[in-house]
Amino acid sequence: MDHGKEKTFQFVIVGGGIAGVTCVEQLSSQMPSADVALITAGPHIKAVTNYKQVSKTLEEFEVEELPSCVLEERFPNLTVIHSAVKSLITQSHTIKTADGRVFGYEKLCICSGSRPKLLAQDNPYVLGIRDTDSAQAFQKRLAKAKRIVVVGNGGIALELVYEVEGCEVIWAVKDKAIGNTFFDAGAAQFLIPSLEADKPERAAPCKRLRYTTEEPAAGAPQTFTADRNSMAHGSAPTESGSALGPDWHEGIILRGAEPVSHRVSVQYECEVAKIFTCEELLTSPQQKLGPENVGTWPVYIQLTNGKTFGCDFIVSATGVVPNTEPFLHGNNFALTDDAGLQVDDHMMTSEPDIYAAGDVCTACWKHSPLWQQMRLWTQARQMGWYAGRCMVAHVLSEPIELDFCFELFSHITKFFNYKVVLLGKYNGQGLGPDHELLVRCTKDQEYVKVVLSGGKMVGAVLIGETDLEETFENLILNQMDLTPYREELLNPNIDIEDYFD
């Protein structure tokens, strides 16, 4: 039953992930007297720790799960409400929670994140991995698995195939190369040998890897096979959990049932045609299967390249969908094609007094030519921080400029144990045919790619300990004409930092 409003807060934030928690921290430190509420379904929140500003736009941090009382102890003005949101009534500025309570807000920020795009809803053999609970479920299932199929080509898929041990992995990617979201075929080629190499901290017999650099000749099998011996760690998702941190597989043992070493085979340029069970297979004679497959696996997946594989389960790592569910009904939010809440350059949605930040929103201001939105940790933190500042500025009627972090896309991460730095239009996104690439590659050590357009640097991919990120960031930001230096830019015998001091 409805008891009317319990309390009206000056600021209400929905979502205990990085965007929501950063927004709360920003609001509470700027206006320590304001009444702030954080509405979050889980008992834990995600906090940024060990934050380091590496350069003008690059930042590094860790993500930690903490009990929400830690936040309340830091900010006496904060109330944490543990419940999911049931509905939002924008006309009356109220929000209803699943446990039947009603709260008023003066300003609201929706930071409800996103959920994995699942290949199949309600299929017990399809697992989406996004947050810590799902990582644990995954670990349990993996312990009994002999073969899994991983579908997807983003960050989680990349880490997963690298970390999983003692289990055959079939990796289906829709692109010509692995890791397409983050880098091009050249970078993928640089990384592929790590799929077979032993992890740096453990020694074991090394096996040779067979792989081809280009698309295979017609009729050749589109796979490479890698074997390796070693232990690894990992983690998993649920309905309401926050997303995984960048090191989600740390401390979780990702080990399958097979005592043998690990084999990954990549199926390129294909997507999922259909998923069916053993029973369905027996009743549809047109399925072509190798003899070893028939009737022995609980689930089968048919790919658009015509191959069908049986496996213990399928991991769906095919991107995310913004979590807008409880907020839309009865309201008039403008959404974008990717189903995100449209926000302007002050992180405001189309509904009055409602802001959004992180994965749930889509940046609809005119972007800097060097920035793009990608639903990443770094951007959740930046958007949450900036949304908090905008909310305060509006309450105090102060002007506010679009934050500098939106000038240049930048991201630091780790793939296959290499440091990876992405800057600007690192994949030539939206540049048309007139851009050129300069590449330097030292096997097992580093891969450097620079994207030039009209003689100016507009993007870069740096894999390994290159120490070039600050210099390149400056060259991209100041848009200097590099035509005279083209040959020198990636010359390993020239200390490029001294060149542009």
Secondary structure, 3 states (H helix, E strand, C coil): CCCCCCEEEEEEEECCCHHHHHHHHHHHHHCCCCCEEEEECCCEEEEEEEEEECCCCCEEEEEEEEECHHHHHHCCCEEEEECCEEEEECCCCEEEECCCCEEEEEEEEECCCEEECCCCCCCCCEEECCEHHHHHHHHHHHHCCCEEEEECCCHHHHHHHHHCECCEEEEECCCCCCCCCCCCHHHHHHHHHHHCCCCCCCCCCCCCCECCCCCCCCCCCCCCEEEECCCCECCECCCCCCECCCCCCCCCECECCCCCCEEEEEECCCCEEEEEEHHHHHHCCCCCCCHHHCCCCCEEEEECCCCEEEECEEEECCCEEECCHHHHCCCCCCECCCCCEEECCCCECCCCCEEECHHHEEECCCCCCECCCCCCHHHHHHHHHHHHHHHHHHHCCCCCCCCHHHCECEEEEEECCEEEEEEECCCCCCCCCCEEEEEEEECCCEEEEEEEECCEEEEEEEECCCCCHHHHHHHHHHCCECHHHHHHHCCCCCCHHHHCC
